[in-house]
Amino acid sequence: MPEQRWRSAAGRHLPFGLVLGVVALGLVRILQYHWRQGAVLIGVALLVAALLRLLVTDEQAGLIAIRGRGVDALLYSGLGFAVIVVAMTIIGGPLSR
């Protein structure tokens, strides 16, 4: 019985862990002075969170569940697209390479 409890707890945090892993990759790219790629990866992480929020149940969503399923998916995807668009359209400035 304790193994089953551990699996359900681990499974409940798996979506959040996946999103956090993609964000960590984005932060690594930013620290390597590839800020545009890093920002796009963070936007992709938000899109992954939106997709997972739509596909998994509320109990399985764990820490990516904040509001209702539709509201979460809409906000995650909207912010994800906004981050990607801004990262791809910025030209010049101190961060350009």
DRENDO-1510 file (C-alpha; in Angstrom, 1 decimal, always signed):
<recs>
REC; n; res; u; v; w
REC; 1; MET; +0.0; +0.0; +0.0 .
REC; 2; PRO; +2.8; +2.6; +0.7 .
REC; 3; GLU; +4.2; +2.0; -2.8 .
REC; 4; GLN; +0.8; +2.8; -4.3 .
REC; 5; ARG; +0.6; +6.0; -2.3 .
REC; 6; TRP; +4.1; +7.0; -3.4 .
REC; 7; ARG; +3.3; +6.4; -7.1 .
REC; 8; SER; +0.2; +8.5; -6.9 .
REC; 9; ALA; +2.1; +11.3; -5.2 .
REC; 10; ALA; +4.8; +11.1; -7.8 .
REC; 11; GLY; +2.3; +10.9; -10.6 .
REC; 12; ARG; +0.5; +13.9; -9.3 .
REC; 13; HIS; +3.6; +16.1; -9.6 .
REC; 14; LEU; +4.9; +14.7; -12.9 .
REC; 15; PRO; +3.2; +17.4; -15.1 .
REC; 16; PHE; +4.7; +20.1; -13.0 .
REC; 17; GLY; +8.1; +18.4; -13.0 .
REC; 18; LEU; +8.0; +18.2; -16.8 .
REC; 19; VAL; +7.2; +21.9; -17.2 .
REC; 20; LEU; +9.8; +22.8; -14.6 .
REC; 21; GLY; +12.4; +20.7; -16.6 .
REC; 22; VAL; +11.7; +22.6; -19.8 .
REC; 23; VAL; +12.0; +25.9; -17.9 .
REC; 24; ALA; +15.3; +24.8; -16.4 .
REC; 25; LEU; +16.6; +24.1; -20.0 .
REC; 26; GLY; +15.5; +27.6; -20.9 .
REC; 27; LEU; +17.3; +29.1; -18.0 .
REC; 28; VAL; +20.4; +27.2; -18.9 .
REC; 29; ARG; +20.3; +28.6; -22.5 .
REC; 30; ILE; +19.8; +32.1; -21.1 .
REC; 31; LEU; +22.8; +31.7; -18.8 .
REC; 32; GLN; +24.8; +30.5; -21.9 .
REC; 33; TYR; +24.0; +33.9; -23.5 .
REC; 34; HIS; +21.4; +32.5; -25.9 .
REC; 35; TRP; +18.5; +34.5; -24.3 .
REC; 36; ARG; +16.2; +34.2; -27.3 .
REC; 37; GLN; +16.3; +30.4; -27.3 .
REC; 38; GLY; +15.9; +30.4; -23.6 .
REC; 39; ALA; +12.9; +32.7; -23.7 .
REC; 40; VAL; +11.3; +30.5; -26.4 .
REC; 41; LEU; +11.9; +27.4; -24.3 .
REC; 42; ILE; +10.1; +29.1; -21.4 .
REC; 43; GLY; +7.2; +29.9; -23.7 .
REC; 44; VAL; +7.2; +26.3; -24.9 .
REC; 45; ALA; +7.0; +25.2; -21.2 .
REC; 46; LEU; +3.9; +27.3; -20.8 .
REC; 47; LEU; +2.4; +25.7; -23.9 .
REC; 48; VAL; +3.2; +22.3; -22.5 .
REC; 49; ALA; +1.5; +23.3; -19.2 .
REC; 50; ALA; -1.6; +24.3; -21.2 .
REC; 51; LEU; -1.7; +21.0; -23.1 .
REC; 52; LEU; -1.1; +19.0; -19.9 .
REC; 53; ARG; -3.8; +20.9; -18.1 .
REC; 54; LEU; -6.3; +20.0; -20.9 .
REC; 55; LEU; -5.2; +16.3; -21.1 .
REC; 56; VAL; -4.9; +15.2; -17.4 .
REC; 57; THR; -7.5; +15.1; -14.7 .
REC; 58; ASP; -7.6; +17.7; -12.0 .
REC; 59; GLU; -6.1; +15.3; -9.5 .
REC; 60; GLN; -3.3; +14.4; -11.9 .
REC; 61; ALA; -2.5; +18.0; -12.8 .
REC; 62; GLY; -1.0; +18.7; -9.3 .
REC; 63; LEU; +0.7; +22.0; -9.1 .
REC; 64; ILE; -0.2; +23.2; -12.6 .
REC; 65; ALA; -3.9; +23.3; -11.6 .
REC; 66; ILE; -4.6; +26.8; -10.3 .
REC; 67; ARG; -8.1; +27.7; -11.5 .
REC; 68; GLY; -10.5; +25.8; -13.7 .
REC; 69; ARG; -9.2; +23.7; -16.5 .
REC; 70; GLY; -10.3; +26.1; -19.2 .
REC; 71; VAL; -9.0; +29.2; -17.5 .
REC; 72; ASP; -5.7; +27.6; -16.8 .
REC; 73; ALA; -5.3; +26.3; -20.4 .
REC; 74; LEU; -6.3; +29.7; -21.8 .
REC; 75; LEU; -3.9; +31.7; -19.6 .
REC; 76; TYR; -1.0; +29.3; -19.9 .
REC; 77; SER; -1.3; +29.2; -23.7 .
REC; 78; GLY; -1.8; +33.0; -24.0 .
REC; 79; LEU; +1.2; +33.8; -21.9 .
REC; 80; GLY; +3.3; +31.1; -23.7 .
REC; 81; PHE; +2.4; +32.5; -27.1 .
REC; 82; ALA; +3.1; +36.1; -25.9 .
REC; 83; VAL; +6.6; +35.1; -24.5 .
REC; 84; ILE; +7.5; +33.4; -27.8 .
REC; 85; VAL; +6.3; +36.3; -30.0 .
REC; 86; VAL; +8.1; +38.8; -27.9 .
REC; 87; ALA; +11.3; +36.7; -27.9 .
REC; 88; MET; +11.2; +36.3; -31.7 .
REC; 89; THR; +10.4; +39.9; -32.6 .
REC; 90; ILE; +12.9; +41.8; -30.4 .
REC; 91; ILE; +15.7; +43.2; -32.6 .
REC; 92; GLY; +18.7; +45.2; -31.6 .
REC; 93; GLY; +19.3; +46.3; -28.0 .
REC; 94; PRO; +22.0; +45.3; -25.5 .
REC; 95; LEU; +21.1; +41.6; -25.6 .
REC; 96; SER; +21.3; +41.1; -29.4 .
REC; 97; ARG; +24.1; +39.0; -30.8 .
</recs>
